[in-house]
Amino acid sequence: PDAFIDKSEFIKIEKAISKINNDFAILAPYDFNTLKANYGMINKVFQKSFEDIYQVDYVNGFFLFMNLQKIFKAGLFDKNFFLYNEDIDLCNRIQKCKDKIYILKNLKVEHLSSASSDIGSEYDKCKNWHWFWSKFYLEKKNNGYLISLLKFFPKILKLILRCALYFLFSKREFLKNFMRLQGLFSCILGKKSYYRPKIFND
């Protein structure tokens, strides 16, 4: 709902598929508007080069052109995710299947980034809750519960400290860190990604 592509861009996808002999699981555009793009192995050499096709570890999920045969082999999206990191999780499983993920540098897709779901403070609460729920769940899937707990212990302490610090000085920052802590603890305790924004109709 927040990504738009012109029909003419699919010609570039067809050419890329031909160039790599249909040997791909995912083709995705490079998002020049994202300062911290989720692409795994992007470097400045690629950004300045004229190479159009570049193999990466994972991609941002706002637009994915999929080879369904390979996607079914990897196991589709994990339905336990509600927001965030479901794309990274899928890419991890594609990597384990030894299949390839590419970005097409010249593929143009307009990405409005969360514009379709921005409903004010309720959106902020929801995204912060799920951001940390999904981070821990992804870590647990890949490295196990105990290792994930040890890795996230400093984050727990930092979130508690931030909640205490911002409680009197910034309601917005307190709420952000409180929701992250709540989402993290929910996943640690084995709860599903249950949180949903409260939307009131007039």
Secondary structure, 3 states (H helix, E strand, C coil): CCEECCHHHHHHHHHHHHHCCCCCCEEEECCCCCCCCCCCCCCHHHHHCCCCEEEECCCCCCCCEECHHHHHHHCCCCCCCCCCCHHHHHHHHHHHCCCCEEEECCCCCEECCCCCCCCCHHHHHHHHHHHHHHHHHHHHHHHCHHHHHHHHHHHHHHHHHHHHHHCCCCHHHHHHHHHHHHHHHHHHCCCCCCCCCCCCCC
